[in-house]
Amino acid sequence: MNSPRRSLLRLALLSSLAWMVGCDEEKRAQEPQYLHQSPSQGERVVRFGVHPLHNPQKLHRVFAPLMAYLERRIPGTRFELEASNNYAHYEQKLKARRFEFALPNPYQTMLARDWGYRVIAKLDDDQDFRGIFLVRADSGISQPADLRGKAVSYPAPTALAAAMMPQLYLQKHGLDVNRDIENHYVGSQESSIMSVYLSRSAAGATWPPPWRTFQKNHAKEAAALRVAWETPPLINNAFVARRDLPEGLTNQVRLALLGLGESADGKAILADMESRGIVAAEDRDYAVVEHFMAEFVARVRPL
């Protein structure tokens, strides 16, 4: 391919990505579309809601194999994956108890317990649940104070690893998050990263799995960025079940999730999820989130 054509294709790609960022910022995303088949006679249908780790299309690519795995392990049950436009949309669905099973972030897990859900398992490797700050490699930014007067991007106000934890980090490192910087909530992890690449923000907050995915899919753009700082880790995302479900179904799903890493297919699913595995967990494991939130509200902002 000749050089001019390569340049045009690259410009088209970046324009498309920039358009996606703009759509997130203006919150003009359309309701995600789901391709559900009609259930067979006697088949039980349950909805599985995953918080906005990715845009709806990518979320389907990553998590649809998990739904198929659960269907193989639990015959007679159809698992329908449901995405959401943004964090607020997802939390509205959780509060309305729309999902039978869900994968919320730890802050949303704390909310979900009050809305009729309970923790049945969690993603392994809590060290991976930490916020990271990306800056352009040529920015000259070396310490949080260098962000004073500049814009910082995040996916959403309730993105725990990619907004709350980074904001508390900045607060502890000498910045008044509400006065010293501009906080831009751009709708998704990818948009937070792209905002930095496009110089719409001086720094962008995300967390390791989306950053690894971005490095794989957009290697040249990722090479123009670097990780400036990282927050301490917390606890990873939880799988929750609605409390009014039959105990037998909840146990089947829990055991299937815990056994995901025992087969080659399951390991491939975990790899696509950017996860090392799924381990047992319960409500009390998320008490650490309550302690974090108390400090966050006292030092940064209300929720």
BAGU-427460 format. One line per 2 residues: number of its first residue (from 1); their letters; for each residue x, y, z of N, C-alpha, C. Coordinates in pm, whole numbers, plus 32768, in hexadecimal, padded with zeros to 4 digits. Layout:
<nodes>
NUM = A = X/Y/Z/X/Y/Z/X/Y/Z | ...
</nodes>
This chain:
<nodes>
1 = MN = 8057/7F88/8000/8000/8000/8000/8059/807C/8000 | 803C/80DB/7FA7/8093/8150/7FA2/807E/81A9/801A
3 = SP = 80DF/8201/8031/80DD/8255/80AA/8065/82B2/80B1 | 803E/82F9/8043/7FC8/8350/804D/7F4A/8305/8075
5 = RR = 7F39/828D/803E/7EC2/8240/8061/7EC3/8218/80F3 | 7F3B/81F0/8126/7F48/81CF/81B4/7F22/8245/8209
7 = SL = 7F50/82BC/81E1/7F33/8334/822F/7E9E/8351/8232 | 7E5C/833E/81C0/7DCC/8357/81BC/7D80/82F6/8215
9 = LR = 7DA9/8276/8210/7D66/8212/8264/7D7C/8230/82F8 | 7DF5/825B/8319/7E12/827A/83A5/7DC2/82F3/83D3
11 = LA = 7DB7/8358/837D/7D68/83CD/839E/7CD6/83A8/83B2 | 7CA4/834D/835F/7C18/8322/836E/7C04/82DA/83F2
13 = LL = 7C65/8285/841A/7C5A/823E/8499/7C58/82A0/850D | 7CB5/82FF/850E/7CBB/835E/857D/7C41/83B8/8580
15 = SS = 7C0D/83DB/850B/7B94/842C/8507/7B1F/83E0/8543 | 7B1B/835C/8523/7AB0/8309/855B/7ABB/8300/85F2
17 = LA = 7B36/82ED/8623/7B49/82E5/86B4/7B29/836B/86F6 | 7B4F/83D7/86B7/7B30/845A/86EF/7A99/8470/86F3
19 = WM = 7A55/8441/868C/79C3/844F/868A/7985/8401/86FC | 79BC/8389/8718/7989/8339/8787/799B/8383/880C
21 = VG = 7A0F/83C4/881D/7A26/8411/8896/79C0/8480/88A1 | 79AA/84C8/8833/794A/8535/8836/78BE/8505/8856
23 = CD = 7899/8492/8821/7813/845D/883E/7805/843C/88D2 | 7870/8405/890C/786B/83E7/899B/785B/8467/89EB
25 = EE = 78A9/84CD/89C6/78A4/8548/8A14/781A/8588/8A0D | 77D8/857D/8999/7756/85BC/8988/76E4/855F/89AE
27 = KR = 7707/84E3/89D5/76A5/8480/8A01/7636/846C/899B | 7662/8457/891D/7600/8445/88B4/75F8/83B3/8887
29 = AQ = 7633/8358/88D5/7632/82CB/88AE/75A5/8295/88A8 | 758C/823F/8848/7509/8202/883B/74FE/818A/8898
31 = EP = 7484/8164/88B6/746C/80EE/8909/74AD/8075/88C8 | 74FF/8026/8912/753D/7FB0/88D6/74D4/7F4F/889F
33 = QY = 74F6/7F10/8831/749C/7EAE/87F5/74CA/7E22/881C | 746D/7DCA/8839/748C/7D42/8862/744C/7CE1/8800
35 = LH = 7495/7C7B/87DC/7462/7C18/877F/7439/7B9D/87CE | 73C0/7B9E/8804/7390/7B2F/8854/733D/7AD1/87FE
37 = QS = 7351/7A51/8810/72FE/79EF/87CF/7286/79D2/8829 | 721A/79A8/87EB/71A5/7983/883A/71C7/7906/888A
39 = PS = 71A4/7903/890C/71C4/788D/895D/7177/7813/8930 | 71B5/779F/893D/7170/7722/891F/7106/7709/8989
41 = QG = 70A9/76B2/8968/703E/7694/89C7/7078/765C/8A4A | 7051/7699/8AB9/7081/766D/8B3B/710A/76A3/8B61
43 = ER = 7148/76F1/8B09/71CD/7726/8B25/71C4/77A1/8B7E | 7218/77A6/8BE4/721C/7817/8C40/727C/7880/8C08
45 = VV = 7252/78FF/8C08/72A5/796C/8BD5/72CE/79C6/8C49 | 7350/79DE/8C56/7382/7A38/8CBE/73DB/7AA1/8C7B
47 = RF = 73DA/7B1A/8CB1/7428/7B88/8C7C/74A7/7B9C/8CCF | 7516/7BAF/8C8A/7599/7BC0/8CC9/75CD/7C4A/8CA0
49 = GV = 75D5/7CA6/8D00/75FF/7D2E/8CE2/768E/7D4A/8D0A | 76DF/7D74/8CAB/776C/7D95/8CC4/777C/7E2D/8CBE
51 = HP = 77BF/7E66/8D21/77D0/7EF8/8D22/7828/7F23/8CAD | 7824/7FA3/8C87/7863/7FD1/8C0A/78FC/7FCC/8C09
53 = LH = 7931/7F53/8C0A/79C2/7F43/8BFA/79EE/7F6D/8B6F | 7996/7F59/8B0C/79B2/7F79/8A80/7932/7FB2/8A43
55 = NP = 793B/7FDD/89C7/78C1/8003/8981/786A/7F86/896D | 77E7/7F95/8957/778E/7F21/8951/77B7/7EB5/88ED
57 = QK = 77E9/7EDE/8879/780F/7E7B/8815/7886/7E27/8843 | 78EA/7E6A/887B/795F/7E22/88AB/793D/7DCE/8925
59 = LH = 78E6/7E02/897A/78BC/7DB7/89F0/787E/7D32/89C5 | 782E/7D37/895B/77EF/7CBC/8928/7859/7C5B/88F6
61 = RV = 78BD/7C8D/88AF/7925/7C33/887C/7970/7BEE/88ED | 7988/7C38/895A/79D7/7C02/89C8/7986/7BA2/8A1F
63 = FA = 7907/7BC5/8A3B/78BB/7B7A/8A9E/7854/7B19/8A64 | 7836/7B21/89E3/77D9/7ABF/89A9/780B/7A2F/89BA
65 = PL = 788F/7A15/89AB/78BE/798C/89C3/78A5/795B/8A52 | 78A9/79B7/8AB4/788A/798F/8B3D/77F8/7966/8B48
67 = MA = 779F/79AC/8B04/7711/7986/8B06/76FE/78FB/8AC9 | 7743/78E1/8A5A/7739/785E/8A1A/776F/77F1/8A76
69 = YL = 77DB/780D/8ABD/7814/77AD/8B1C/77AF/778D/8B8B | 776E/77F4/8BC2/770C/77DC/8C2C/7696/778A/8BF8
71 = ER = 766E/77A1/8B7D/7600/7753/8B44/7626/76C0/8B35 | 76A4/76A6/8B13/76D0/761A/8B09/76D3/75D7/8B91
73 = RI = 76F8/7622/8BF6/7701/75EA/8C7C/767A/75DF/8CC2 | 7618/7630/8C98/7596/7633/8CDA/752B/761F/8C6E
75 = PG = 7512/75A4/8C44/74B2/7589/8BD8/7427/75BE/8BFB | 73E0/75E8/8B94/7359/761A/8BA8/7352/76AC/8BD1
77 = TR = 73C5/76F0/8BD1/73C9/777C/8BF9/740A/77CF/8B8B | 73C9/783B/8B64/7400/7898/8B02/7438/7912/8B4C
79 = FE = 74B8/7931/8B37/74F7/79A6/8B74/7502/7A14/8B0C | 74BE/7A83/8B27/74BE/7AF4/8ACC/7519/7B62/8B04
81 = LE = 7582/7B80/8ABB/75DE/7BEA/8AE3/75A0/7C71/8AC5 | 75A6/7CCD/8B25/756F/7D52/8B0F/75D8/7DBC/8B2F
83 = AS = 75EF/7E13/8ACF/764B/7E83/8AE0/75FB/7F00/8B02 | 7641/7F6B/8B23/7601/7FEB/8B44/7651/805C/8B05
85 = NN = 760D/80CC/8AEB/764F/813D/8AA9/76C0/8177/8AFC | 76AC/817D/8B80/770C/81BE/8BD7/76F7/818E/8C66
87 = YA = 7748/81C0/8CC1/7742/8191/8D4C/76BC/81B2/8D8D | 7689/822B/8D76/760A/8252/8DB3/7598/81F9/8D81
89 = HY = 7599/81DB/8D01/7533/8185/8CC6/7538/80F9/8D05 | 75B1/80C6/8D14/75C3/8042/8D52/7591/8042/8DE2
91 = EQ = 75B2/80A9/8E2C/7588/80AF/8EB9/74F0/80BC/8EC6 | 74B0/80FF/8E68/741E/8105/8E68/73E2/807A/8E59
93 = KL = 741D/802A/8E01/73EC/7FA1/8DEC/7402/7F4B/8E68 | 7477/7F5B/8EA6/7490/7F10/8F22/7429/7F34/8F8C
95 = KA = 7410/7FB4/8F9C/73B1/7FE0/9002/7326/7FAB/8FE6 | 7302/7FA1/8F66/727F/7F6B/8F40/727D/7ED3/8F45
97 = RR = 72EF/7E95/8F68/72FA/7E02/8F72/72DB/7DBF/8EED | 7307/7DFD/8E82/72EC/7DC7/8DFC/7338/7D47/8DE2
99 = FE = 73B3/7D3E/8E16/7408/7CC9/8DFC/73F2/7C5D/8E65 | 73F7/7BDF/8E3A/73FC/7B72/8E9A/748A/7B62/8ED1
101 = FA = 74ED/7B6E/8E77/757B/7B67/8E9D/75C2/7BE1/8E60 | 762D/7C0C/8EA0/7672/7C83/8E70/7704/7C80/8E98
103 = LP = 7751/7CD1/8E4E/77DF/7CE7/8E6D/77F4/7D7D/8E7E | 77D7/7DB4/8EF4/77EC/7E43/8F0E/7879/7E5F/8F40
105 = NP = 78A1/7EDE/8F3F/7920/7EFE/8F7F/790B/7EFD/9018 | 7975/7F06/9066/7964/7EF9/90F8/790B/7F63/9138
107 = YQ = 790E/7FDE/9105/78B3/8044/913A/7822/801F/911A | 7809/7FF4/909F/7783/7FCB/9078/7759/7F4D/90C4
109 = TM = 77B9/7EF9/90E8/779C/7E83/9139/7765/7EAD/91C1 | 77A2/7F12/91FB/7773/7F45/927B/76E3/7F78/926F
111 = LA = 76C5/7FBE/9202/763D/7FEC/91EB/75DE/7F77/91D4 | 760C/7F16/9185/75B6/7EA5/9161/758B/7E54/91DB
113 = RD = 75E0/7E4D/923F/75B9/7E05/92B9/753C/7E43/92F7 | 7531/7EC7/92F0/74BB/7F0B/9325/7443/7EFF/92C8
115 = WG = 745B/7ED6/924C/73F0/7ECC/91E9/73C3/7E3C/91D2 | 73EE/7DE1/9229/73BB/7D59/9221/7415/7CF3/91E0
117 = YR = 7497/7D0D/91D9/74F8/7CAF/91A0/7559/7C7F/920C | 759B/7C10/91F0/7605/7BE0/9249/767C/7BB0/91F7
119 = VI = 76F1/7BBB/9231/776C/7B93/91EE/7777/7AFB/91EE | 7799/7AC1/9179/77AB/7A2F/9171/7838/7A08/9143
121 = AK = 7883/7A66/910B/790C/7A4A/90DD/794A/7AD1/90B6 | 79CA/7ACF/9093/7A0D/7B49/9068/7A7E/7B27/9008
123 = LD = 7AA8/7B88/8FBC/7B1F/7B77/8F69/7B9A/7B72/8FC2 | 7BF6/7B1B/8F9F/7C72/7B0B/8FEC/7CD0/7B81/8FD1
125 = DD = 7D3D/7B82/9018/7DA9/7BE3/9006/7D7E/7C70/902A | 7D6D/7C88/90AB/7D48/7D0D/90DA/7DB3/7D75/90BA
127 = QD = 7E31/7D4A/90A7/7E9B/7DA8/9084/7E80/7DEE/8FFF | 7E2C/7DAF/8FAC/7E0A/7DE7/8F2A/7DA1/7E55/8F35
129 = FR = 7D5C/7E5A/8FA8/7CF3/7EBF/8FB7/7D30/7F3C/8FF5 | 7D6B/7F8D/8FA0/7DAA/800A/8FCA/7D9A/806F/8F5B
131 = GI = 7D9B/80ED/8F7F/7D94/8155/8F1B/7E1C/8174/8EE1 | 7E1F/8198/8E62/7E9C/81C4/8E22/7E82/8248/8DD9
133 = FL = 7EE7/829C/8DD7/7EE1/831C/8D92/7F36/8311/8D13 | 7EFB/8330/8CA2/7F43/8333/8C24/7F5B/83C4/8BFB
135 = VR = 7FD1/83DF/8BC9/7FF2/8462/8B90/8039/844B/8B0C | 803E/84B0/8ABA/808D/84A2/8A3F/8121/8499/8A64
137 = AD = 8169/8445/8A1C/81F6/8430/8A3B/8247/84B0/8A2B | 8217/850B/89D5/8261/8587/89BC/822B/85FC/8A0E
139 = SG = 81DA/85E0/8A74/8195/864B/8ABD/81EE/8694/8B22 | 8255/8654/8B53/82A8/8690/8BBB/826A/868A/8C46
141 = IS = 81F6/864B/8C53/81B4/863F/8CD5/81FB/85D3/8D27 | 8226/85F9/8DA1/8270/859A/8DF3/8236/8587/8E7E
143 = QP = 81E3/85E5/8EAC/81A7/85DA/8F31/8119/8612/8F2E | 80C4/85E9/8F8C/8039/8618/8F8A/802B/86B0/8F84
145 = AD = 8085/86F8/8FC4/807C/878B/8FC3/8081/87C4/8F36 | 80BD/8779/8ED8/80C6/87A9/8E4E/803D/87AD/8E0A
147 = LR = 7FD8/8771/8E47/7F51/8771/8E0D/7F02/87ED/8E34 | 7F36/883E/8E8D/7EEB/88B4/8EBC/7EC5/890C/8E44
149 = GK = 7E41/892C/8E3C/7E0F/897E/8DCF/7DF3/8931/8D4F | 7E04/88AE/8D51/7DF2/885C/8CD9/7D79/87FE/8CE8
151 = AV = 7D55/87BC/8C7B/7CE3/875F/8C7A/7D11/86D0/8C92 | 7CC0/8686/8CDD/7CD7/85F7/8CF5/7C57/85AE/8CCE
153 = SY = 7C64/8543/8C82/7BEF/84F8/8C52/7BDC/8478/8CA4 | 7B5E/8453/8CB1/7B34/83D7/8CF6/7ABC/839E/8CAA
155 = PA = 7AA2/831D/8CB9/7A2B/82E6/8C78/79A8/831E/8CB0 | 799C/8323/8D35/791F/834E/8D75/793A/836D/8E07
157 = PT = 78E5/83BD/8E48/78FB/83DE/8ED5/78FC/8364/8F31 | 78B3/82FA/8F0C/78AC/8284/8F63/7904/8211/8F32
159 = AL = 7961/822D/8ED7/79C5/81CA/8EB2/7A2A/81C3/8F25 | 7A27/8158/8F71/7A77/8152/8FEC/7B0C/8158/8FCF
161 = AA = 7B40/80F5/8F84/7BD0/80F1/8F6A/7BFD/8161/8F0E | 7BA4/8190/8EB7/7BCC/81F0/8E4F/7B9E/827F/8E68
163 = AM = 7B62/8299/8EDC/7B3D/8324/8EFD/7B4D/833E/8F92 | 7B06/82F3/8FE5/7B0A/830E/9074/7B95/82F8/90AF
165 = MP = 7BD0/8286/9093/7C55/826B/90CA/7CBE/82CD/9094 | 7CBE/82EE/9012/7D1B/8355/8FE3/7D03/83DE/9021
167 = QL = 7C85/8404/9035/7C6A/8487/9070/7C99/848E/9102 | 7C86/8424/914D/7CBA/8422/91D6/7D53/8427/91D5
169 = YL = 7D8F/83E3/9175/7E22/83E6/9167/7E52/8476/9151 | 7E11/84BD/90F5/7E3A/8548/90DA/7E25/85A0/9155
171 = QK = 7DB7/8589/919A/7D9A/85D8/9213/7E07/85C3/927C | 7E33/8548/9289/7E9B/8528/92EB/7F25/855B/92C0
173 = HG = 7F32/857A/923F/7FB4/85A9/920C/7FB1/863E/91ED | 7F60/8688/9237/7F6D/8719/9236/7F12/8768/91DA
175 = LD = 7EB9/8724/918F/7E5D/876C/9137/7DD1/876E/9174 | 7D8E/87DE/9166/7D00/87E4/9187/7CB6/87BD/9107
177 = VN = 7C7F/8744/9107/7C43/870E/908E/7BD1/8764/905A | 7B8B/87A6/90B4/7B17/87F5/908D/7B39/8884/9061
179 = RD = 7BB4/88AE/9076/7BD9/8938/9055/7C54/8943/8FFC | 7CB4/88E9/900E/7D35/88F8/8FCA/7D38/88BD/8F3D
181 = IE = 7CDA/8864/8F1C/7CD8/8824/8E98/7C4B/8826/8E5F | 7C40/880C/8DDD/7BBE/87FA/8D9C/7BA3/8764/8D92
183 = NH = 7B34/8737/8DC8/7B11/86A9/8DC4/7AB1/8690/8D50 | 7ADD/8640/8CEF/7A8D/8620/8C7A/7A62/858D/8C80
185 = YV = 79E0/8574/8C87/79AA/84EC/8C89/797C/84CB/8BFC | 79C5/8472/8BB9/79B7/8460/8B28/796E/83E1/8AFF
187 = GS = 793D/8391/8B5E/78E1/8326/8B3D/7917/8299/8B3A | 7996/8285/8B1B/79CC/81FC/8B13/7A61/81FE/8B2E
189 = QE = 7A97/8187/8B4A/7B27/817A/8B61/7B75/81A1/8AE3 | 7B48/8170/8A70/7B8D/818F/89F3/7B8E/8224/89D7
191 = SS = 7B1F/8266/89F5/7B18/82F6/89DC/7B74/8344/8A39 | 7B83/8315/8AB4/7BDE/8357/8B10/7C6D/834E/8ADD
193 = IM = 7C92/82DC/8AA7/7D18/82CA/8A6F/7D2A/8320/89F1 | 7CC7/831C/8999/7CD1/8367/891C/7CD4/83FE/8934
195 = SV = 7C93/842C/899F/7C95/84BB/89BE/7D24/84EB/89D4 | 7D77/8496/8A0E/7E03/84B9/8A23/7E4D/84B6/899E
197 = YL = 7E38/844D/8952/7E7E/8442/88D1/7E5F/84B9/8878 | 7DE0/84E6/8879/7DB7/8556/8825/7DD2/85DE/8865
199 = SR = 7E14/85DC/88DA/7E38/8657/8924/7DBE/86A6/8950 | 7D4D/8663/8962/7CD8/86A5/899B/7CE3/86AE/8A33
201 = SA = 7D35/8659/8A6C/7D51/8660/8AFB/7DE5/8648/8B10 | 7E1A/8681/8B7B/7EA9/8671/8B99/7EC6/85E7/8BD2
203 = AG = 7E63/85AE/8C16/7E72/8528/8C4F/7DEB/84E2/8C46 | 7DEF/845E/8C3E/7D75/840F/8C3A/7D7E/839E/8C9C
205 = AT = 7D13/8387/8CE6/7D11/831A/8D47/7CCC/82A1/8D0B | 7D03/822D/8D25/7CC6/81AE/8CFF/7CFA/8145/8D60
207 = WP = 7CEE/80C4/8D3D/7D2A/805D/8D91/7D68/7FF3/8D37 | 7DB8/7F97/8D6B/7E0E/7F44/8D16/7DCA/7EF5/8CA5
209 = PP = 7D59/7EAD/8CBA/7D22/7E5F/8C4A/7D02/7EB0/8BCE | 7CBC/7F23/8BD7/7CA4/7F70/8B5C/7D24/7FA6/8B1D
211 = WR = 7D86/7FC9/8B6F/7E04/7FFA/8B3B/7E4D/7F8C/8AEF | 7E4D/7F11/8B25/7E8C/7EA2/8ADD/7E45/7E88/8A58
213 = TF = 7DC1/7E8E/8A5A/7D75/7E79/89DF/7D95/7EE5/8978 | 7D9D/7F61/89A5/7DBD/7FD0/894B/7E49/7FBC/890F
215 = QK = 7EA8/7F90/895F/7F2F/7F7A/892C/7F31/7F0E/88C0 | 7EDC/7EA8/88D1/7ED5/7E3E/886C/7E95/7E6F/87EB
217 = NH = 7E28/7EB9/87F7/7DD8/7EDE/8784/7E08/7F5E/873E | 7E4C/7FB6/8788/7E79/8036/8750/7F0A/804F/877C
219 = AK = 7F61/7FF8/874E/7FEC/7FF9/877E/8032/807E/8761 | 801E/80B7/86EC/8065/8133/86CC/8035/81A6/8723
221 = EA = 7FB0/81B0/8738/7F7A/821A/878D/7FA9/8206/881E | 7FA9/8188/884C/7FD5/816B/88D4/8067/8190/88E9
223 = AA = 80B7/8181/8881/8145/81A2/888C/815C/8237/88A4 | 80FA/8289/8884/8107/831A/889B/80E2/8340/892A
225 = LR = 80B6/82DE/8979/808A/82F6/8A02/80E6/82AE/8A64 | 80DF/82D8/8AE2/8127/8290/8B4B/80D7/8298/8BCD
227 = VA = 80F0/8236/8C24/80B0/8236/8CA8/8101/8291/8D03 | 80BF/82F8/8D37/8105/8357/8D8D/8104/832B/8E1F
229 = WE = 808F/8301/8E51/8083/82D7/8EDD/8019/826B/8EE8 | 801D/8221/8F58/7FBB/81B9/8F74/7F89/81CA/9003
231 = TP = 7F0B/81AA/9019/7ED4/81AF/90A0/7EEE/812B/90E7 | 7EE1/8125/916A/7EE2/80A3/91AE/7E69/8050/9180
233 = PL = 7E71/7FCB/9186/7E01/7F77/915B/7D92/7F71/91C5 | 7D1F/7F3D/919C/7CB0/7F2A/91F9/7C82/7E99/91F1
235 = IN = 7C07/7E7E/91C8/7BD4/7DF7/91B6/7B92/7DF1/912D | 7B9E/7D81/90E9/7B72/7D78/905E/7ADA/7D6B/9052
237 = NA = 7AAB/7D6E/8FD5/7A1C/7D6B/8FB7/79D8/7CEC/8FE9 | 795A/7CFB/9012/790E/7C8C/904B/78A5/7C57/8FE9
239 = FV = 7888/7BD7/8FF5/7811/7B9E/8FB7/77A4/7B9A/9022 | 772F/7BD0/9000/76C2/7BD4/9061/7648/7B8E/9028
241 = AR = 75F4/7B5B/9083/7577/7B18/905F/7505/7B5B/90AB | 7492/7B65/906A/741E/7B9D/90AF/73F1/7B3D/911C
243 = RD = 73CF/7B75/918D/73B2/7B22/9203/7333/7ACE/91F5 | 72D9/7AF4/919C/725B/7AAA/9191/7263/7A36/912F
245 = LP = 72DA/7A1A/90F7/72E8/79AA/909A/72E5/7926/90E5 | 72BC/78BA/90A2/72C4/7836/90E1/7353/7817/910A
247 = EG = 7364/77E3/9181/73EB/77C7/91B3/7436/7768/9158 | 73EC/770A/911E/742D/76A9/90C5/746D/76EC/904D
249 = LT = 7427/774B/900F/745D/7791/8F9B/74D6/77E4/8FC2 | 74CD/782C/9031/753E/787F/905E/75B9/7829/9075
251 = NQ = 75A8/77B5/90B5/761A/775C/90CF/7654/7724/904D | 75FD/7704/8FEC/762E/76D2/8F6C/7685/773B/8F26
253 = VR = 7657/77B7/8F27/76A4/7821/8EE6/7727/7838/8F31 | 7721/783B/8FB5/779A/7851/9004/7801/77E3/8FE8
255 = LA = 77D9/7767/8FE9/7836/76F9/8FD1/786C/76FC/8F42 | 7818/7723/8EE3/7847/772B/8E58/78B0/7798/8E4A
257 = LL = 789A/7809/8E8A/78FB/7876/8E84/797F/784D/8EC6 | 7976/780D/8F3A/79F0/77E4/8F81/7A3F/777B/8F32
259 = GL = 79F9/772F/8EDE/7A3C/76C6/8E91/7A68/76F3/8E06 | 7A5C/7773/8DEA/7A77/77A3/8D62/7B06/7787/8D35
261 = GE = 7B65/778F/8D90/7BF1/777D/8D6A/7C1F/76ED/8D5E | 7BC2/768E/8D6A/7BE8/7600/8D69/7BEC/75C4/8CDD
263 = SA = 7BBF/760D/8C79/7BBF/75D9/8BEF/7C07/763B/8B94 | 7C2F/7608/8B1F/7C73/765E/8ABE/7C16/76CD/8A8F
265 = DG = 7B98/76AC/8A76/7B37/7711/8A4B/7B26/777C/8AB6 | 7B1E/774E/8B33/7B0D/77AC/8BA1/7B85/7808/8BB1
267 = KA = 7BFB/77D3/8BA0/7C73/7825/8BA9/7C77/788E/8B3A | 7C46/7869/8AC5/7C41/78C9/8A56/7BDE/7939/8A75
269 = IL = 7B6D/7916/8AB3/7B0A/797B/8ADA/7B47/79DB/8B3F | 7B8D/79A5/8BA1/7BCD/79FA/8C06/7C36/7A55/8BC7
271 = AD = 7C80/7A20/8B66/7CE6/7A72/8B24/7CA6/7AE8/8ADB | 7C35/7AD1/8A99/7BEF/7B3E/8A54/7BB7/7BA3/8AB8
273 = ME = 7B96/7B74/8B31/7B65/7BCC/8B9A/7BD7/7C15/8BE1 | 7C53/7BF9/8BB9/7CC9/7C31/8BFA/7CCC/7C0F/8C8F
275 = SR = 7CAA/7B91/8CAE/7CA2/7B65/8D3A/7CF2/7AE5/8D4D | 7D2D/7AD7/8DC1/7D79/7A60/8DE2/7D1F/79EE/8E0F
277 = GI = 7CA9/7A10/8E45/7C4E/79A9/8E75/7BDB/79E4/8EC3 | 7B83/798D/8EF3/7B11/79B3/8F46/7B19/7964/8FC8
279 = VA = 7B07/79A7/9037/7B16/7969/90BA/7A99/7982/910F | 7A8C/7934/9179/7A19/7942/91D3/7A1D/79C8/921B
281 = AE = 79A9/7A00/9235/799F/7A7E/927F/7912/7A8A/92B7 | 7902/7AE3/9318/787E/7AFE/9351/7876/7B90/9378
283 = DR = 7801/7BB9/93A7/77E9/7C46/93C3/7853/7C86/941C | 7879/7C41/9486/78D2/7C7E/94E9/795C/7C9F/94B1
285 = DY = 7983/7C5D/9442/7A04/7C7B/9405/7A0B/7D0A/93D2 | 7996/7D47/93BA/7993/7DCD/9380/7986/7E3B/93E8
287 = AV = 799A/7E18/9466/799E/7E7E/94D0/7A0E/7EE2/94B7 | 7A79/7EB6/9476/7AEA/7F11/9459/7ABD/7F84/93FF
289 = VE = 7A57/7F6B/93AD/7A24/7FD4/9355/79DC/803E/93A8 | 7995/8013/940F/7951/8072/9466/79B6/80CF/94A9
291 = HF = 7A26/8098/94D4/7A8F/80EA/9512/7AC9/814E/94AD | 7AE0/811D/9433/7B13/8176/93CB/7AB0/81E6/93B0
293 = MA = 7A30/81C3/93A1/79CB/8228/937E/79BD/8291/93EC | 79C9/8268/9468/79C0/82C9/94D6/7A31/832F/94CA
295 = EF = 7AAA/8303/94AA/7B19/835E/949A/7B07/83B5/941D | 7AD7/8378/93B1/7AC4/83C2/9336/7A60/8434/9347
297 = VA = 79EE/8416/9385/7987/847C/9399/79B9/84EB/93F7 | 7A07/84C4/945B/7A39/8528/94BA/7AA3/8583/947C
299 = RV = 7AF1/854E/941C/7B62/859B/93EA/7B51/85D1/935C | 7AF7/8594/930E/7AEF/85BA/9280/7A69/85F7/925A
301 = RP = 79FF/85A9/925C/797D/85DC/922F/790E/857E/925E | 7894/85B1/9265/7823/855A/9286/77FA/8507/920D
303 = L = 77A9/84A2/9225/7775/844F/91B8/76DD/844F/91BB
</nodes>
